[in-house]
Amino acid sequence: MVSVTAPERPPVPELFAGVVGQAPAVATLRAAARHPVHAYLFLGTDGAGARPAAQAFGAALLCPTGGCGQCATCRRALGGSHPDLVVVERTGAALGIDDARRLALLAQRRPFEANRQVLVVTDVHLAIRSAPALLKTIEEPPPATVFVLLCETVPAELVTIASRCVEVRFPPIAATVIEGWLVERGVHPDRAHMVADGCGGDLDRARLLAEDEGFVARHELWRSVPGRLTGDGSTAASVVRELLDAAESAVSPLRDQHALEMAEREAESESLRERTVPGRRDIVDRQHREERRWRTDEIRAGLGVLSRAYRDRLSHVLASGDPGDEIERCRRATDAITAAAASLERNPNESLMLESLMLRLSPAP
Ligand SMILES: [Zn+2]
């Protein structure tokens, strides 16, 4: 037998160290940095890596050697202090006409130091009304500007914009990757497994859940549902109440983070002798929107846990050798849960949605 030494794997490039579990996207971007086109659309959530990837890609585009990760240019770009890497955030609830105008002006600017500038535009999926203005800016690219548009989805209004960009996808990160990432950071393996299971492939969510004391109890609550449903409506209703209370309590770490953010803004305004925090209303609206989304994500993650509980139950009865009608029951249950999770996109009344699901999951009285 001949033993062959595996070739040493090249070290992970420092520049993209903040992008976890997205090797194809990182490979695409490293190649693209050598001969960039004028506009990229990163499709996926910030927590799946779109945002840190934009920062790293920006650094690669500005670095004199194409993204060494070590030089002053790379370090400043990664740290958010390079004048030629500008992150354009929306000022209102959506990316509005004013934001699009600001972007058009920025795009015409000459780079300060590098031979190009990179404009990263966040929340482009919210640019419904400003889409025509945005399209105009992107279609008439000034030679020294590269756009990176961050987009969670591509609504119909943005299809034309998307077609003008090179698309780079950031799908949800694999649960096993997140699990390993958490363990490396000292999270207990059992907990890491559970968090990876419930974070929907989102590293930002995984970070918060790993520190969230109530997380294990909520996970157990969803897993306990199949054993608790008896077939009577009042049991189903009380299970639903518990699930909704749990989802509500899941939002509190995010609320604490938001309160801290507002306190920092207030302190900053005070130090500048401003009477109020500029754009306070918009900040509060954004925070509320994020909190609503967090709650929906929590319910979606819970439905995933519930679905796995039925699948585990199925493998258990199959192993016991006498599945009876349990196979059909588990199959119907997972179908109903999948349909309920899909309906979350349409902003249903969560309480009614869960109640009808629980009745479908209940055994016949
Ligand atoms: Zn560099």
Boltz pocket constraint, residues with backbone or C-beta under 6 A from the ligand:
constraints:
  - pocket:
      binder: B
      contacts: [[A, 59], [A, 63], [A, 64], [A, 65], [A, 66], [A, 67], [A, 68], [A, 69], [A, 70], [A, 71], [A, 72], [A, 73], [A, 74], [A, 75]]
      max_distance: 6.0
